Amino acid sequence: MGTVDWETLFEPQIIKRGWDYYQQDLVTNFRHRDGQITATVLGSKRYQVTLDVDGERLLAGSCTCPYAAGDRYCKHMAAVLFMADDVAANTPDETTVAALLKRATDQQVRDFLAQMMQVDPGLMPQFAQQLGRDPHKPGTDLSDYQHQLDQVMLKYTGGTYFVDYPQGDALTTAIGDFLAQTVRRLLAAKQVKLAVEVVNQVALSIAELVFDDGLEDETMWLVDACVHAWRRVLKSADYRVKKAAFDWFLADVLRLGVVATDALTVMFDTFLEPDFLQEKVDWTAHQLTIVPQIQDRRERQRQRNRWVKLHLLAMQQLKLPPAKIERFCVGYLSTKQARLAYVALRLDQQDYATAVRQLILGQQAASSWDRADFSDPLRQLYRQLAQTVTLELQRSLLVLSYSLGDTGFYQALKRQCAPEQWPQRRQYLLAGLPQGTDWLPLLAVDQSTPDLLAGVLARPGLQAVQAYQRFLLPQFAPQLVEKYVQELYQAAQSAKSRTQYHQLVAWLTDLVKLPGGRPAANQVARDWRQRYHRRSAMMDELNVYF
């Protein structure tokens, strides 16, 4: 491939974004075979690019991003083509910059330069610097950079700060170029404080933007650009500049909208001097005092989780005494972060009982997407305890875990024990369980189906049947069908409300699902119609399904 052909097919801003992606090493899995180029371009999502080429000519291209869905050449294709050029470039291009300038007239150069500065306002300060004149002194005045940024926003949003989908790519390119070029120039001039202030202003401006649907990639790209710029300038900052930057974060980070979460990450992993650490502890503690004032329950919980996590991190970074951190955790055990930190502290003290208890309770209270954060470490802890601690402690922990409704440790102990030794080991372990213990869960684990069936049939009601029928079917289907029928007849005698009638019919439909259950359910329905035909509400419920 060569740049003479394909770049003319792309919009200038698309080329610039593609170049940015290529420069950031976001092109992977590059392949060029038999006139076809394929690659993956990374971003907030992974996009697959396929290009058909003939020598230096681009014949066709496709990408899985939304922009390319309209048969348009996108930035991801451009990034792949830049890599193709780099891979294929064995000799310098014959069309050099010098040759182009020699062919161009002064007016052509002026017209081209004016056009490019309209497309990319970030080029204006570079050109002014090259001329050696700048009446507004943008090199030292933050207001000048703010003016340039405002001009970018005005050009692409009309001053509304709403980003339409067609303008998203161009705006992102303009802001990204402005940020990267300005930071590079200011750091080269040793103006680190001003560089930090420029990044701060860009982040505040991005926080004001409202992006159209489908611009998630552009949004995350701008957030990443701010994070990268912050890390770059703060790495070069002395204590005085970092103190000013830290004070700005304390005052303004919560105004940063979509940038706030990543800005907090920068704040907590960059400012690690002792003074900053103590301030972070105090600041996060204050934020936690504000959380109860939030009216919306979900937002209140979200903010509690955020500030518990950050306060814990700040205390750990400051290396506060474990006892103090533990007291904080105990006060916030309803949050995942505090409970897991408390478990870790208890394990450091070999307090296995408390660790097991908190992991089980956390697993039971967690939402489905958080449950693995407790179940995985609990499973690992069970495996470790089954291998390392004494039999006496194992029995004590089994009693604890089983009393909380968890059979995981019992299963871990069984897996760890040789089959021929398990009956004797099991007898010793279960001797620690109190009288009146419900054995059915253990019988299910042991797959002792005759004993399990006997226990299920002996229980009044259908709760045990429904809990364990998956272990007993299809082998004991007749016995379970008979149990259903007995309990249904008995429950119908005392049922008086529509809610109870509805539950009866629900159980009857469950009976239908058992092997051989349909005839029995139909017979029960016929008998009910004869016996309870005066119960109109019951008949209404029954008629829905039977």
C-alpha positions as CSV (number, residue, x, y, z in Angstrom):
1,M,0.0,0.0,0.0
2,G,1.0,3.6,-0.5
3,T,-0.3,6.9,0.9
4,V,-0.8,8.4,-2.6
5,D,-4.0,6.3,-3.2
6,W,-6.0,5.5,-0.1
7,E,-5.8,8.7,1.9
8,T,-7.8,10.6,-0.8
9,L,-10.8,8.4,0.0
10,F,-11.0,9.4,3.7
11,E,-12.1,12.6,5.4
12,P,-9.2,14.5,6.9
13,Q,-10.4,14.1,10.5
14,I,-10.9,10.4,9.9
15,I,-7.3,10.1,8.8
16,K,-6.1,11.9,11.9
17,R,-8.1,9.6,14.2
18,G,-6.8,6.6,12.4
19,W,-3.3,7.8,12.8
20,D,-3.9,8.3,16.5
21,Y,-5.2,4.7,16.9
22,Y,-2.2,3.4,14.9
23,Q,0.3,5.5,17.0
24,Q,-1.3,4.1,20.2
25,D,-0.6,0.5,19.0
26,L,-4.3,-0.3,18.9
27,V,-4.1,-2.4,15.7
28,T,-3.6,-6.1,16.4
29,N,-3.9,-9.4,14.5
30,F,-2.7,-7.8,11.3
31,R,-2.7,-10.1,8.2
32,H,-2.1,-9.3,4.6
33,R,-2.6,-12.2,2.2
34,D,-3.7,-12.5,-1.4
35,G,-4.9,-8.9,-1.8
36,Q,-6.9,-8.9,1.5
37,I,-5.9,-7.2,4.8
38,T,-7.6,-8.2,8.0
39,A,-6.9,-6.8,11.5
40,T,-8.5,-6.0,14.9
41,V,-8.6,-2.5,16.2
42,L,-9.0,-2.0,19.9
43,G,-10.9,0.7,21.7
44,S,-13.8,0.7,24.1
45,K,-14.8,-2.3,21.9
46,R,-13.0,-4.6,19.5
47,Y,-13.7,-3.9,15.8
48,Q,-12.9,-6.2,13.0
49,V,-11.5,-4.6,9.8
50,T,-11.3,-6.3,6.3
51,L,-9.8,-4.5,3.3
52,D,-9.5,-5.6,-0.3
53,V,-6.5,-4.0,-2.0
54,D,-4.8,-4.2,-5.4
55,G,-1.2,-3.0,-5.2
56,E,-1.5,0.6,-4.0
57,R,-5.3,0.8,-4.6
58,L,-7.9,0.3,-2.0
59,L,-10.8,-1.6,-3.6
60,A,-13.2,-2.0,-0.7
61,G,-13.3,-2.0,3.0
62,S,-15.6,-3.1,5.9
63,C,-15.5,-2.6,9.6
64,T,-17.9,-3.7,12.4
65,C,-18.1,-0.2,13.9
66,P,-21.4,1.8,13.6
67,Y,-19.8,4.6,11.5
68,A,-18.8,2.1,8.8
69,A,-22.3,0.7,8.6
70,G,-23.2,3.5,6.3
71,D,-20.7,2.4,3.7
72,R,-18.2,5.0,4.9
73,Y,-14.5,4.7,5.4
74,C,-13.8,4.8,9.2
75,K,-10.9,5.6,11.5
76,H,-10.4,1.9,12.2
77,M,-9.8,1.2,8.5
78,A,-7.4,4.2,8.4
79,A,-5.5,2.8,11.3
80,V,-5.1,-0.5,9.6
81,L,-4.0,1.1,6.4
82,F,-1.3,3.1,8.3
83,M,0.0,-0.2,9.6
84,A,-0.1,-1.6,6.1
85,D,1.9,1.3,4.8
86,D,4.4,0.8,7.6
87,V,4.8,-2.9,7.0
88,A,5.1,-2.5,3.2
89,A,7.5,0.5,3.3
90,N,10.9,-0.8,2.3
91,T,12.0,2.3,0.4
92,P,11.3,6.0,0.9
93,D,8.3,7.5,-1.0
94,E,9.4,9.2,-4.2
95,T,7.0,12.1,-3.5
96,T,8.9,13.9,-0.7
97,V,7.7,17.0,1.2
98,A,10.4,19.1,-0.5
99,A,9.2,18.0,-4.0
100,L,5.6,18.9,-3.1
101,L,6.5,22.3,-1.8
102,K,8.7,23.0,-4.9
103,R,5.7,22.3,-7.1
104,A,3.2,24.3,-5.1
105,T,2.6,28.1,-5.5
106,D,2.6,30.4,-2.5
107,Q,-1.2,30.8,-2.8
108,Q,-1.7,27.0,-2.9
109,V,0.3,26.7,0.3
110,R,-1.7,29.5,2.0
111,D,-5.0,28.1,0.9
112,F,-4.1,24.6,2.1
113,L,-2.8,25.9,5.4
114,A,-6.0,28.0,6.0
115,Q,-8.1,25.0,5.2
116,M,-6.2,22.7,7.5
117,M,-6.4,25.2,10.4
118,Q,-10.2,25.3,9.9
119,V,-10.4,21.6,10.1
120,D,-8.0,21.4,13.0
121,P,-7.9,24.5,15.2
122,G,-5.1,22.9,17.2
123,L,-2.8,23.8,14.4
124,M,-3.2,27.5,14.9
125,P,-1.0,27.8,18.0
126,Q,1.7,25.7,16.4
127,F,1.7,27.9,13.3
128,A,1.8,31.1,15.5
129,Q,4.7,29.7,17.4
130,Q,6.5,28.9,14.1
131,L,6.0,32.5,13.0
132,G,7.5,33.7,16.2
133,R,4.7,36.0,17.1
134,D,1.7,35.7,19.4
135,P,0.0,38.8,20.7
136,H,-2.1,36.9,23.3
137,K,0.9,35.0,24.6
138,P,-0.8,31.6,24.6
139,G,2.4,30.0,25.7
140,T,1.9,31.3,29.3
141,D,-1.7,32.3,29.5
142,L,-4.3,29.7,30.4
143,S,-7.1,31.9,29.1
144,D,-5.7,31.6,25.6
145,Y,-5.8,27.8,25.6
146,Q,-9.3,28.0,27.0
147,H,-10.3,30.3,24.1
148,Q,-8.9,27.7,21.6
149,L,-10.8,25.0,23.3
150,D,-14.0,27.1,23.3
151,Q,-13.5,27.6,19.5
152,V,-13.3,23.8,19.0
153,M,-16.5,23.3,21.0
154,L,-18.2,26.1,19.1
155,K,-17.2,24.7,15.7
156,Y,-18.5,21.2,16.3
157,T,-21.4,21.7,18.7
158,G,-22.5,25.2,17.8
159,G,-22.1,26.2,21.4
160,T,-24.8,23.7,22.6
161,Y,-22.3,21.1,23.9
162,F,-24.5,18.4,22.3
163,V,-22.5,16.1,20.0
164,D,-24.4,14.8,17.0
165,Y,-23.3,11.4,15.7
166,P,-21.9,12.8,12.4
167,Q,-19.7,15.3,14.4
168,G,-18.5,12.9,17.0
169,D,-15.5,11.7,15.3
170,A,-14.3,15.1,14.1
171,L,-14.8,16.7,17.6
172,T,-13.0,13.8,19.3
173,T,-10.1,14.2,16.9
174,A,-9.9,18.0,17.4
175,I,-10.0,17.8,21.2
176,G,-7.5,14.9,21.2
177,D,-5.1,16.7,18.9
178,F,-5.4,20.0,20.9
179,L,-4.7,18.2,24.1
180,A,-1.8,16.1,22.9
181,Q,0.0,18.9,21.0
182,T,-0.5,21.5,23.8
183,V,0.8,19.1,26.5
184,R,3.8,18.2,24.4
185,R,4.7,21.8,23.7
186,L,4.2,22.9,27.3
187,L,6.3,20.1,28.7
188,A,9.0,20.8,26.2
189,A,9.0,24.4,27.5
190,K,9.1,23.2,31.1
191,Q,5.6,24.8,31.8
192,V,4.3,21.8,33.8
193,K,1.9,23.8,35.9
194,L,0.2,25.3,32.9
195,A,0.1,21.8,31.2
196,V,-1.7,20.4,34.2
197,E,-4.2,23.3,34.1
198,V,-4.9,22.8,30.4
199,V,-5.6,19.1,31.0
200,N,-8.0,20.1,33.8
201,Q,-9.8,22.5,31.6
202,V,-10.2,19.9,28.8
203,A,-11.6,17.4,31.3
204,L,-14.1,20.0,32.6
205,S,-15.2,20.7,29.0
206,I,-15.6,17.1,28.2
207,A,-17.8,16.7,31.3
208,E,-20.2,19.3,29.8
209,L,-20.6,17.4,26.5
210,V,-23.8,15.4,25.8
211,F,-23.0,12.7,23.3
212,D,-25.5,11.3,20.8
213,D,-26.3,7.5,20.9
214,G,-23.6,5.4,19.3
215,L,-20.7,7.6,20.4
216,E,-19.6,5.5,23.3
217,D,-16.3,4.8,21.6
218,E,-15.6,8.5,21.2
219,T,-16.5,9.2,24.8
220,M,-14.2,6.6,26.2
221,W,-11.4,7.7,23.8
222,L,-11.6,11.3,25.2
223,V,-11.6,10.0,28.8
224,D,-8.6,7.9,28.0
225,A,-6.9,10.9,26.4
226,C,-7.4,12.9,29.6
227,V,-6.1,10.1,31.8
228,H,-3.0,9.7,29.6
229,A,-2.4,13.4,29.6
230,W,-2.8,13.7,33.4
231,R,-0.4,10.9,34.0
232,R,2.1,12.4,31.6
233,V,2.2,15.9,33.1
234,L,2.0,14.8,36.8
235,K,5.0,12.5,36.2
236,S,7.0,15.6,35.4
237,A,5.6,17.7,38.2
238,D,7.5,18.8,41.3
239,Y,5.8,18.9,44.7
240,R,4.6,22.5,44.4
241,V,2.8,21.7,41.1
242,K,1.5,18.4,42.4
243,K,0.1,20.2,45.5
244,A,-1.8,22.6,43.2
245,A,-3.0,19.8,41.1
246,F,-4.1,17.8,44.1
247,D,-6.1,20.7,45.5
248,W,-7.8,21.1,42.1
249,F,-8.8,17.4,42.2
250,L,-10.2,17.7,45.7
251,A,-12.3,20.7,44.6
252,D,-13.4,19.7,41.1
253,V,-13.1,16.0,40.5
254,L,-16.7,15.4,41.3
255,R,-17.7,17.9,38.6
256,L,-16.1,15.8,35.9
257,G,-19.1,13.7,34.8
258,V,-18.0,10.9,32.5
259,V,-14.4,11.6,33.4
260,A,-14.9,11.4,37.2
261,T,-14.3,7.7,37.8
262,D,-11.1,7.6,35.8
263,A,-10.0,10.9,37.3
264,L,-10.4,9.4,40.8
265,T,-8.3,6.5,39.7
266,V,-5.5,9.0,38.6
267,M,-5.9,10.8,41.9
268,F,-5.5,7.8,44.1
269,D,-2.6,6.1,42.3
270,T,-0.6,9.2,41.5
271,F,-0.6,11.4,44.6
272,L,1.2,9.1,47.0
273,E,3.2,11.5,49.1
274,P,2.3,11.3,52.9
275,D,0.6,14.7,53.0
276,F,-1.6,13.7,50.1
277,L,-2.4,10.4,51.6
278,Q,-3.7,11.9,54.9
279,E,-5.8,14.4,52.9
280,K,-7.3,11.6,50.9
281,V,-8.2,9.7,54.1
282,D,-9.9,12.8,55.5
283,W,-11.6,13.7,52.2
284,T,-13.1,10.3,51.6
285,A,-14.2,10.1,55.2
286,H,-16.1,13.4,54.6
287,Q,-17.6,12.1,51.4
288,L,-19.0,9.2,53.3
289,T,-20.8,11.5,55.8
290,I,-22.6,13.0,52.8
291,V,-23.9,9.7,51.4
292,P,-26.9,9.3,53.8
293,Q,-28.3,12.6,52.5
294,I,-28.7,11.2,49.0
295,Q,-32.5,10.6,48.4
296,D,-32.4,8.0,45.6
297,R,-31.7,4.6,47.1
298,R,-29.7,3.2,44.2
299,E,-27.6,6.3,43.9
300,R,-27.0,6.3,47.6
301,Q,-25.8,2.7,47.5
302,R,-23.6,3.4,44.5
303,Q,-21.9,6.3,46.2
304,R,-21.5,4.4,49.4
305,N,-19.7,1.6,47.5
306,R,-17.5,4.2,45.7
307,W,-16.4,6.0,48.9
308,V,-16.0,2.9,51.0
309,K,-13.7,1.5,48.3
310,L,-11.7,4.7,48.1
311,H,-11.5,5.3,51.8
312,L,-10.2,1.8,52.3
313,L,-7.6,2.4,49.6
314,A,-6.5,5.6,51.2
315,M,-6.2,4.0,54.6
316,Q,-4.2,1.2,53.1
317,Q,-1.9,3.6,51.2
318,L,-1.3,5.5,54.4
319,K,-0.5,2.2,56.2
320,L,-2.9,2.9,59.1
321,P,-3.0,0.2,61.8
322,P,-4.9,-2.9,60.8
323,A,-7.1,-2.6,63.9
324,K,-8.3,0.9,62.7
325,I,-9.0,-0.4,59.2
326,E,-10.9,-3.3,60.6
327,R,-13.1,-1.1,62.7
328,F,-14.0,0.8,59.6
329,C,-14.8,-2.4,57.7
330,V,-17.1,-3.6,60.5
331,G,-19.1,-0.5,60.1
332,Y,-19.7,-1.0,56.4
333,L,-20.0,-4.8,56.1
334,S,-23.1,-4.2,53.9
335,T,-20.7,-3.2,51.1
336,K,-18.7,-5.7,49.1
337,Q,-15.4,-3.8,49.5
338,A,-15.5,-3.6,53.2
339,R,-16.6,-7.2,53.8
340,L,-13.8,-8.5,51.6
341,A,-11.2,-6.3,53.2
342,Y,-12.5,-7.5,56.6
343,V,-12.2,-11.1,55.5
344,A,-8.6,-10.5,54.4
345,L,-7.7,-8.9,57.7
346,R,-9.2,-11.8,59.6
347,L,-7.4,-14.3,57.5
348,D,-4.1,-12.5,58.3
349,Q,-4.9,-13.3,62.0
350,Q,-5.9,-16.9,61.0
351,D,-9.4,-16.2,62.2
352,Y,-10.9,-18.7,59.8
353,A,-14.3,-18.9,61.5
354,T,-15.0,-15.2,61.0
355,A,-13.7,-15.3,57.4
356,V,-15.9,-18.2,56.5
357,R,-18.9,-16.6,58.2
358,Q,-18.5,-13.3,56.3
359,L,-17.9,-14.9,53.0
360,I,-21.0,-17.0,53.3
361,L,-23.1,-14.1,54.4
362,G,-21.7,-11.9,51.6
363,Q,-22.4,-14.6,49.1
364,Q,-26.0,-14.9,50.3
365,A,-26.6,-11.1,50.3
366,A,-24.8,-10.3,47.0
367,S,-26.5,-9.6,43.7
368,S,-26.0,-12.2,41.0
369,W,-23.2,-10.3,39.3
370,D,-21.3,-9.8,42.6
371,R,-21.8,-13.3,44.0
372,A,-18.6,-14.8,42.5
373,D,-16.6,-12.2,44.4
374,F,-17.5,-14.1,47.5
375,S,-18.1,-17.7,46.3
376,D,-14.7,-17.9,44.5
377,P,-12.6,-17.0,47.6
378,L,-14.9,-19.1,49.8
379,R,-14.3,-22.1,47.6
380,Q,-10.5,-21.5,47.6
381,L,-10.5,-21.1,51.4
382,Y,-12.5,-24.3,51.8
383,R,-9.9,-26.1,49.7
384,Q,-7.1,-24.8,51.8
385,L,-8.8,-25.6,55.1
386,A,-9.6,-29.1,54.0
387,Q,-5.9,-29.7,53.4
388,T,-4.1,-27.8,56.2
389,V,-6.0,-27.4,59.5
390,T,-6.7,-30.0,62.2
391,L,-9.6,-32.4,62.1
392,E,-11.0,-30.7,65.2
393,L,-11.0,-27.3,63.5
394,Q,-12.4,-28.8,60.4
395,R,-15.4,-30.2,62.4
396,S,-15.9,-26.8,64.1
397,L,-15.9,-25.0,60.7
398,L,-18.2,-27.6,59.2
399,V,-20.7,-26.9,62.0
400,L,-20.4,-23.2,61.4
401,S,-20.8,-23.3,57.6
402,Y,-23.6,-25.9,57.7
403,S,-25.5,-23.8,60.3
404,L,-25.4,-21.0,57.8
405,G,-26.9,-23.2,55.0
406,D,-23.7,-23.8,53.1
407,T,-22.6,-27.4,52.2
408,G,-19.4,-26.2,50.3
409,F,-17.0,-27.1,53.1
410,Y,-18.6,-30.6,53.5
411,Q,-18.0,-31.1,49.8
412,A,-14.4,-29.9,50.0
413,L,-13.7,-32.3,52.9
414,K,-15.2,-35.2,51.0
415,R,-13.2,-34.5,47.9
416,Q,-10.0,-34.2,49.9
417,C,-10.5,-37.5,51.7
418,A,-9.8,-41.0,50.2
419,P,-13.1,-42.8,49.5
420,E,-12.2,-45.7,51.7
421,Q,-11.6,-43.3,54.7
422,W,-14.6,-41.1,54.1
423,P,-17.3,-43.1,56.1
424,Q,-15.2,-43.0,59.3
425,R,-14.2,-39.3,58.7
426,R,-17.8,-38.4,57.9
427,Q,-19.0,-40.0,61.1
428,Y,-16.5,-38.0,63.1
429,L,-17.3,-34.7,61.4
430,L,-21.1,-35.0,61.6
431,A,-20.9,-35.9,65.3
432,G,-20.3,-32.2,65.9
433,L,-23.7,-31.2,64.5
434,P,-26.3,-30.4,67.0
435,Q,-29.4,-32.6,67.6
436,G,-32.3,-31.8,65.3
437,T,-30.0,-30.9,62.4
438,D,-31.6,-31.1,58.9
439,W,-29.7,-33.9,57.2
440,L,-31.4,-33.6,53.8
441,P,-28.8,-31.3,52.2
442,L,-25.9,-33.7,53.2
443,L,-27.8,-36.7,51.9
444,A,-28.2,-34.9,48.6
445,V,-24.5,-34.2,48.5
446,D,-23.7,-37.8,49.3
447,Q,-26.3,-38.9,46.7
448,S,-27.8,-41.2,49.3
449,T,-31.1,-41.3,47.4
450,P,-33.0,-43.9,49.5
451,D,-32.4,-42.1,52.7
452,L,-33.1,-38.7,51.0
453,L,-36.4,-40.0,49.7
454,A,-37.4,-41.2,53.1
455,G,-36.6,-37.9,54.6
456,V,-38.5,-36.0,51.9
457,L,-41.6,-38.1,52.2
458,A,-41.5,-37.7,56.0
459,R,-41.6,-33.9,55.8
460,P,-45.1,-32.3,55.8
461,G,-46.0,-30.2,52.8
462,L,-44.3,-30.0,49.4
463,Q,-41.3,-27.7,50.2
464,A,-38.9,-30.6,50.7
465,V,-40.3,-32.4,47.6
466,Q,-39.7,-29.4,45.4
467,A,-36.2,-28.7,46.9
468,Y,-34.9,-32.3,46.3
469,Q,-37.0,-33.8,43.5
470,R,-34.2,-33.2,41.0
471,F,-32.0,-35.6,42.9
472,L,-34.8,-38.2,43.1
473,L,-36.2,-38.2,39.6
474,P,-36.8,-40.2,37.5
475,Q,-36.0,-43.2,39.8
476,F,-38.6,-42.3,42.5
477,A,-41.2,-40.5,40.3
478,P,-44.2,-42.7,41.5
479,Q,-43.4,-42.0,45.2
480,L,-43.2,-38.3,44.5
481,V,-46.4,-38.2,42.5
482,E,-48.2,-40.0,45.4
483,K,-46.7,-37.4,47.9
484,Y,-47.9,-34.5,45.7
485,V,-51.5,-36.0,45.6
486,Q,-51.6,-36.6,49.4
487,E,-50.4,-33.0,50.2
488,L,-52.8,-31.5,47.6
489,Y,-55.9,-33.2,49.0
490,Q,-54.8,-32.2,52.5
491,A,-54.1,-28.6,51.7
492,A,-57.4,-28.2,49.8
493,Q,-59.4,-29.0,52.9
494,S,-58.3,-25.9,54.8
495,A,-57.9,-23.5,51.8
496,K,-60.2,-20.5,52.0
497,S,-58.7,-17.5,50.2
498,R,-58.1,-16.9,46.5
499,T,-54.4,-16.7,47.3
500,Q,-54.5,-20.2,48.7
501,Y,-56.5,-21.5,45.8
502,H,-54.0,-20.0,43.4
503,Q,-51.2,-21.8,45.2
504,L,-53.1,-25.1,45.1
505,V,-53.4,-24.8,41.3
506,A,-49.7,-23.9,41.0
507,W,-48.8,-27.1,42.9
508,L,-51.1,-29.0,40.6
509,T,-49.3,-27.7,37.5
510,D,-46.0,-28.7,39.1
511,L,-47.4,-32.2,39.5
512,V,-48.2,-32.3,35.8
513,K,-44.4,-31.8,35.0
514,L,-43.4,-35.0,36.9
515,P,-43.1,-38.3,35.0
516,G,-46.6,-39.8,35.2
517,G,-48.0,-36.7,36.9
518,R,-50.5,-35.7,34.3
519,P,-53.1,-38.4,35.0
520,A,-52.8,-37.9,38.7
521,A,-53.3,-34.1,38.3
522,N,-56.3,-34.5,36.2
523,Q,-57.9,-36.9,38.7
524,V,-57.2,-34.4,41.5
525,A,-58.9,-31.6,39.5
526,R,-62.0,-33.8,38.8
527,D,-62.3,-34.6,42.5
528,W,-62.0,-30.9,43.5
529,R,-64.7,-29.9,41.1
530,Q,-67.0,-32.5,42.7
531,R,-66.1,-31.7,46.3
532,Y,-65.6,-27.9,46.2
533,H,-68.0,-26.8,43.4
534,R,-69.4,-24.2,45.7
535,R,-66.0,-22.5,46.1
536,S,-66.4,-20.2,43.0
537,A,-63.0,-18.6,43.5
538,M,-61.3,-22.0,43.6
539,M,-63.2,-23.1,40.5
540,D,-62.0,-19.9,38.7
541,E,-58.4,-20.6,39.5
542,L,-58.8,-24.3,38.5
543,N,-60.4,-23.4,35.2
544,V,-57.4,-21.4,34.1
545,Y,-55.2,-24.5,33.7
546,F,-57.6,-27.5,34.0
